[in-house]
């Protein structure tokens, strides 16, 4: 039952202002890494500034992080850290921002010359301390040692991972997720669902990761199996959804994900499909494989979600509906990038090949 998750998690309503004094341990100057909208709209950025000011910590703001953060942007932020002389980084925003903040810490610590060399760094790399505050309920980046980045040269999404990709502290307060749009709420909930489901059926799962997965899926059942995500959520519902994303993050931190995450990257890169939907449209194919190779795990998922196979698949398909059409030749060409094997494919029940990835994509979008 191996596990490693060295992040100090501070949770609860208003935890940033009530329990945030520990940031004094990380220095006197901070670079806030964020995007253009969600951090400010949710009130998270205001609270972080207030926290820093009340602890006499000087700060500057880098607000150029885009969805599916690019390596060049993260490198630019790392250079900003060094120029400013920041002692630590505070990532404030959705999953893309949290992932980017981890990469920025590495760029700042290692002074990597070529942006894509972050994929080839010595692990663990020298990096600055990182504090995180999430504003969406989906990626679980607050508790994982993973950062998903888009290579600015190729446009291909690829993750980095290791001890240098963990935050030092993560503040986890559901209230900042309550201003997210319906579209964001749906795709992030699907991301959390796929994290929990993929980690549970993965061949790399263990008792602890499966416990986290089932906890997440239990919390998610009312959101995935109804129209609840389309309406306004109560505080209790928002808290449950956010907790589910954290439990799902804890699950993939141990077990990883399966082929929907890897293949789904293509739909995001080339066709603009939001990440959660890009994974979820492939989940039925994964569930079909799990039904064949680990049927007891499928039954466990259905039991904890109090549903049946057809109802779950129908609900996932409804929430993840996409409108993408491409040629079979494009899919064949794209699938070749996975020809040499992918760890997510190896973790898939029964194994998975690039030929099977091509077939799965053609069934969806050709």
C-alpha positions as CSV (number, residue, x, y, z in Angstrom):
1,X,0.0,0.0,0.0
2,X,2.7,2.5,-1.1
3,X,1.9,6.2,-1.0
4,X,3.8,9.5,-1.0
5,X,2.1,12.9,-0.8
6,X,4.2,15.5,1.1
7,X,1.9,18.5,0.7
8,X,0.6,20.3,3.8
9,X,-3.1,20.5,3.1
10,X,-5.0,23.3,4.9
11,X,-8.7,23.1,4.3
12,X,-12.0,24.6,5.3
13,X,-14.1,27.7,4.7
14,X,-11.9,30.9,4.9
15,X,-8.8,28.8,5.6
16,X,-6.6,31.2,3.7
17,X,-7.2,34.1,6.1
18,X,-7.8,32.0,9.2
19,X,-4.9,29.5,8.9
20,X,-2.5,31.1,6.4
21,X,0.2,32.5,8.7
22,X,2.4,29.5,7.9
23,X,3.4,31.2,4.6
24,X,5.8,33.3,6.7
25,X,8.1,30.3,6.7
26,X,8.8,30.6,3.0
27,X,10.3,34.1,2.7
28,X,9.7,37.8,2.4
29,X,9.0,38.1,-1.3
30,X,6.4,36.2,-3.4
31,X,5.4,36.0,-7.0
32,X,1.7,35.3,-7.4
33,X,1.2,33.1,-10.5
34,X,-2.3,33.3,-12.0
35,X,-4.5,33.7,-15.0
36,X,-6.7,36.5,-16.2
37,X,-10.1,35.8,-14.7
38,X,-11.0,33.1,-12.2
39,X,-8.7,34.1,-9.4
40,X,-10.1,37.6,-9.3
41,X,-13.7,36.7,-10.0
42,X,-13.7,34.1,-7.2
43,X,-12.2,36.4,-4.6
44,X,-9.2,34.1,-4.2
45,X,-6.7,36.7,-5.4
46,X,-8.1,39.3,-3.1
47,X,-7.7,37.0,-0.1
48,X,-4.2,36.0,-1.1
49,X,-3.1,39.6,-1.4
50,X,-4.7,40.3,2.0
51,X,-2.9,37.3,3.5
52,X,0.5,38.4,2.1
53,X,0.0,42.0,3.2
54,X,-1.0,41.1,6.7
55,X,2.2,39.0,7.0
56,X,4.4,41.8,5.6
57,X,5.3,39.8,2.5
58,X,6.1,41.8,-0.6
59,X,4.5,40.4,-3.8
60,X,4.3,40.9,-7.6
61,X,1.7,39.3,-9.9
62,X,2.3,37.3,-13.1
63,X,-1.1,36.8,-14.7
64,X,-0.3,35.4,-18.1
65,X,-1.0,31.7,-17.5
66,X,-3.3,30.3,-20.2
67,X,-5.5,27.2,-20.2
68,X,-3.3,24.2,-20.9
69,X,-0.3,26.2,-19.8
70,X,2.6,26.5,-22.2
71,X,6.2,25.7,-21.4
72,X,7.4,29.1,-22.8
73,X,4.9,31.0,-20.5
74,X,6.1,29.0,-17.5
75,X,9.7,29.7,-18.4
76,X,8.9,33.5,-18.7
77,X,7.4,33.4,-15.3
78,X,10.5,31.6,-13.9
79,X,12.7,34.3,-15.3
80,X,10.4,36.9,-13.7
81,X,10.8,35.1,-10.3
82,X,14.6,35.5,-10.6
83,X,14.5,39.1,-11.7
84,X,12.1,40.0,-8.9
85,X,14.0,38.0,-6.3
86,X,11.0,36.1,-5.1
87,X,11.5,33.6,-2.3
88,X,8.4,31.5,-3.1
89,X,5.6,31.1,-5.6
90,X,1.8,31.3,-4.9
91,X,-0.3,29.7,-7.6
92,X,-3.9,31.0,-7.5
93,X,-6.5,29.7,-10.0
94,X,-7.8,26.6,-11.7
95,X,-5.9,23.4,-12.6
96,X,-3.9,25.0,-15.4
97,X,-2.6,27.7,-13.0
98,X,-1.7,25.2,-10.3
99,X,0.2,23.0,-12.7
100,X,1.9,26.0,-14.1
101,X,3.0,27.2,-10.7
102,X,4.8,23.9,-10.1
103,X,6.7,24.3,-13.4
104,X,7.5,28.0,-12.7
105,X,9.1,26.9,-9.4
106,X,11.4,24.5,-11.4
107,X,12.3,27.1,-14.1
108,X,13.1,29.6,-11.3
109,X,15.3,27.1,-9.4
110,X,17.1,25.4,-12.3
111,X,17.4,28.3,-14.8
112,X,16.6,26.0,-17.6
113,X,17.8,27.5,-20.9
114,X,15.5,25.8,-23.4
115,X,11.8,25.7,-22.3
116,X,11.2,22.1,-23.4
117,X,14.1,20.8,-21.4
118,X,11.9,20.8,-18.4
119,X,10.7,17.4,-19.7
120,X,14.3,16.2,-19.6
121,X,15.4,17.7,-16.3
122,X,17.2,15.7,-13.6
123,X,14.6,14.7,-11.1
124,X,14.2,16.1,-8.5
125,X,15.2,19.5,-9.8
126,X,16.1,22.4,-7.7
127,X,12.9,24.4,-7.2
128,X,11.4,27.2,-5.2
129,X,8.7,26.6,-2.6
130,X,5.2,26.6,-4.0
131,X,1.9,27.5,-2.3
132,X,-1.4,26.6,-4.1
133,X,-4.9,27.8,-3.9
134,X,-7.4,26.2,-6.3
135,X,-10.6,27.8,-7.8
136,X,-12.0,24.8,-9.6
137,X,-13.1,21.3,-8.5
138,X,-11.5,19.0,-10.9
139,X,-7.8,18.4,-11.4
140,X,-6.7,17.6,-7.8
141,X,-3.4,19.3,-8.6
142,X,-3.3,20.6,-5.1
143,X,-2.3,17.1,-3.9
144,X,-0.5,15.5,-6.8
145,X,3.2,15.5,-7.9
146,X,2.2,16.1,-11.5
147,X,2.1,19.1,-13.8
148,X,0.6,18.9,-17.3
149,X,2.2,21.3,-19.7
150,X,1.8,22.1,-23.4
151,X,5.1,22.1,-25.3
152,X,5.2,25.5,-27.0
153,X,7.1,24.1,-30.0
154,X,4.8,21.1,-30.8
155,X,1.5,22.0,-29.2
156,X,1.5,18.6,-27.6
157,X,0.4,18.2,-23.9
158,X,2.7,16.1,-21.7
159,X,3.1,15.8,-18.0
160,X,6.1,16.1,-15.8
161,X,6.1,14.5,-12.4
162,X,8.3,13.7,-9.4
163,X,9.1,15.0,-5.9
164,X,9.8,18.5,-7.4
165,X,6.2,18.8,-8.7
166,X,4.5,18.8,-5.3
167,X,3.3,22.0,-3.6
168,X,4.6,22.8,-0.1
169,X,1.2,24.0,1.0
170,X,-2.2,23.8,-0.6
171,X,-5.1,25.8,0.7
172,X,-8.4,24.0,-0.1
173,X,-11.5,26.1,0.2
174,X,-14.6,25.2,-1.8
175,X,-16.0,28.7,-1.7
176,X,-13.7,29.8,-4.5
177,X,-15.2,27.3,-6.9
178,X,-18.7,28.7,-6.5
179,X,-18.2,31.4,-9.2
180,X,-17.2,28.9,-11.9
181,X,-19.4,28.8,-15.0
182,X,-21.7,25.9,-15.7
183,X,-19.4,24.8,-18.6
184,X,-16.3,24.9,-16.3
185,X,-18.2,23.1,-13.5
186,X,-19.2,20.2,-15.9
187,X,-15.8,19.7,-17.4
188,X,-13.9,19.8,-14.1
189,X,-16.4,17.4,-12.5
190,X,-15.9,15.0,-15.4
191,X,-12.2,15.4,-14.9
192,X,-12.5,14.4,-11.2
193,X,-14.8,11.5,-12.2
194,X,-12.3,10.2,-14.7
195,X,-9.5,10.5,-12.3
196,X,-11.4,8.4,-9.7
197,X,-12.6,5.9,-12.2
198,X,-9.4,5.5,-14.1
199,X,-7.3,5.2,-11.0
200,X,-9.7,2.6,-9.5
201,X,-9.5,0.2,-12.5
202,X,-5.8,0.8,-13.2
203,X,-3.6,-2.2,-12.8
204,X,-1.4,0.1,-10.6
205,X,-4.0,0.7,-8.0
206,X,-3.7,-0.4,-4.4
207,X,-6.0,-0.5,-1.3
208,X,-5.3,3.1,-0.5
209,X,-5.8,4.5,-3.9
210,X,-9.0,2.5,-4.3
211,X,-10.3,3.8,-1.0
212,X,-9.7,7.4,-2.3
213,X,-11.4,6.6,-5.6
214,X,-14.5,5.1,-4.1
215,X,-14.8,8.1,-1.7
216,X,-14.6,10.5,-4.7
217,X,-17.1,8.5,-6.7
218,X,-19.6,8.4,-3.8
219,X,-19.4,12.2,-3.6
220,X,-19.7,12.6,-7.3
221,X,-22.7,10.3,-8.0
222,X,-25.4,12.9,-7.6
223,X,-23.5,15.3,-9.9
224,X,-22.8,12.7,-12.7
225,X,-26.1,10.9,-12.6
226,X,-28.4,14.0,-12.6
227,X,-28.7,17.5,-14.1
228,X,-27.4,19.0,-10.9
229,X,-24.3,20.4,-12.5
230,X,-26.4,22.6,-14.8
231,X,-28.0,24.5,-11.9
232,X,-26.9,26.6,-9.0
233,X,-25.1,24.6,-6.4
234,X,-25.6,25.1,-2.6
235,X,-22.6,25.5,-0.4
236,X,-22.8,21.9,0.8
237,X,-22.9,20.7,-2.8
238,X,-20.0,22.9,-3.8
239,X,-18.0,21.5,-0.8
240,X,-18.8,17.9,-1.8
241,X,-17.8,18.5,-5.4
242,X,-14.5,20.0,-4.3
243,X,-13.7,17.3,-1.8
244,X,-14.4,14.7,-4.5
245,X,-11.8,16.4,-6.7
246,X,-9.2,16.2,-3.9
247,X,-9.9,12.5,-3.1
248,X,-9.7,11.8,-6.9
249,X,-6.4,13.6,-6.9
250,X,-5.1,11.5,-4.1
251,X,-6.1,8.4,-6.0
252,X,-4.2,9.3,-9.2
253,X,-1.2,10.4,-7.1
254,X,-0.8,6.7,-6.3
255,X,-2.3,4.8,-9.2
256,X,-2.1,7.3,-12.1
257,X,-4.6,7.3,-15.0
258,X,-5.4,5.1,-18.0
259,X,-5.6,5.7,-21.7
260,X,-8.5,8.3,-21.7
261,X,-6.2,10.9,-20.3
262,X,-3.4,10.3,-22.9
263,X,-5.7,10.0,-25.9
264,X,-7.9,12.8,-24.6
265,X,-4.9,15.2,-24.9
266,X,-5.2,15.0,-28.6
267,X,-8.8,16.2,-28.6
268,X,-7.8,19.2,-26.5
269,X,-4.7,20.1,-28.5
270,X,-6.2,19.8,-31.9
271,X,-9.9,20.4,-31.5
272,X,-10.3,22.6,-28.4
273,X,-12.3,20.0,-26.4
274,X,-12.0,20.9,-22.6
275,X,-9.8,18.4,-20.8
276,X,-12.5,16.8,-18.6
277,X,-14.8,16.2,-21.6
278,X,-11.9,15.0,-23.7
279,X,-11.3,12.3,-21.1
280,X,-14.9,11.5,-20.4
281,X,-15.9,10.8,-24.0
282,X,-13.3,7.9,-23.9
283,X,-14.4,6.6,-20.5
284,X,-17.1,4.3,-21.9
285,X,-14.5,2.5,-23.9
286,X,-12.3,2.1,-20.8
287,X,-15.3,0.9,-18.8
288,X,-16.0,-1.7,-21.4
289,X,-12.5,-3.0,-21.1
290,X,-12.7,-3.0,-17.3
291,X,-15.9,-5.0,-17.5
292,X,-14.0,-7.7,-19.4
293,X,-10.7,-7.7,-17.4
294,X,-11.7,-6.6,-13.9
295,X,-15.5,-6.9,-13.6
296,X,-15.4,-6.9,-9.8
297,X,-14.0,-3.3,-10.0
298,X,-16.8,-2.2,-12.3
299,X,-19.3,-3.7,-9.9
300,X,-17.7,-1.8,-7.0
301,X,-18.0,1.5,-8.9
302,X,-21.6,0.9,-9.8
303,X,-22.4,-0.1,-6.2
304,X,-20.8,2.9,-4.6
305,X,-22.6,5.2,-7.1
306,X,-25.9,3.3,-6.6
307,X,-26.5,2.8,-10.3
308,X,-26.3,0.3,-13.1
309,X,-23.9,0.1,-16.1
310,X,-26.2,1.5,-18.7
311,X,-27.4,4.5,-16.6
312,X,-23.8,5.5,-15.7
313,X,-22.6,5.3,-19.3
314,X,-25.6,7.2,-20.5
315,X,-25.0,10.0,-18.0
316,X,-21.3,10.3,-18.8
317,X,-22.1,10.4,-22.5
318,X,-24.7,13.2,-22.0
319,X,-22.3,15.3,-20.0
320,X,-19.4,14.8,-22.3
321,X,-21.1,15.3,-25.6
322,X,-18.7,16.8,-28.2
323,X,-19.0,17.8,-31.9
324,X,-15.7,16.9,-33.6
325,X,-15.3,15.4,-37.0
326,X,-12.0,14.5,-38.6
327,X,-10.7,12.1,-41.3
328,X,-9.6,8.6,-40.6
329,X,-6.2,9.4,-42.0
330,X,-5.7,12.2,-39.4
331,X,-6.5,9.7,-36.6
332,X,-4.1,7.1,-38.0
333,X,-1.3,9.7,-38.2
334,X,-2.0,11.0,-34.7
335,X,-2.0,7.5,-33.2
336,X,1.5,6.9,-34.3
337,X,2.8,9.2,-31.6
338,X,1.8,6.5,-29.1
339,X,3.5,3.7,-31.0
340,X,6.4,3.3,-28.7
341,X,4.2,2.8,-25.6
342,X,2.7,5.0,-23.0
343,X,2.6,4.3,-19.2
344,X,-1.1,5.2,-19.2
345,X,-1.7,2.5,-21.8
346,X,0.2,0.0,-19.7
347,X,-2.0,0.7,-16.7
348,X,-5.2,0.1,-18.6
349,X,-7.0,-3.1,-17.8
350,X,-5.9,-5.7,-20.4
351,X,-3.3,-3.3,-21.8
352,X,-3.8,-0.8,-24.6
353,X,-2.0,-0.2,-27.9
354,X,-1.8,2.7,-30.3
355,X,-3.9,0.7,-32.8
356,X,-6.7,0.5,-30.2
357,X,-6.3,4.2,-29.5
358,X,-6.9,4.8,-33.2
359,X,-10.0,2.6,-33.2
360,X,-11.4,4.4,-30.1
361,X,-10.9,7.8,-31.7
362,X,-12.4,6.8,-35.0
363,X,-15.5,5.5,-33.3
364,X,-15.9,8.9,-31.6
365,X,-15.0,11.5,-34.2
366,X,-14.8,10.0,-37.7
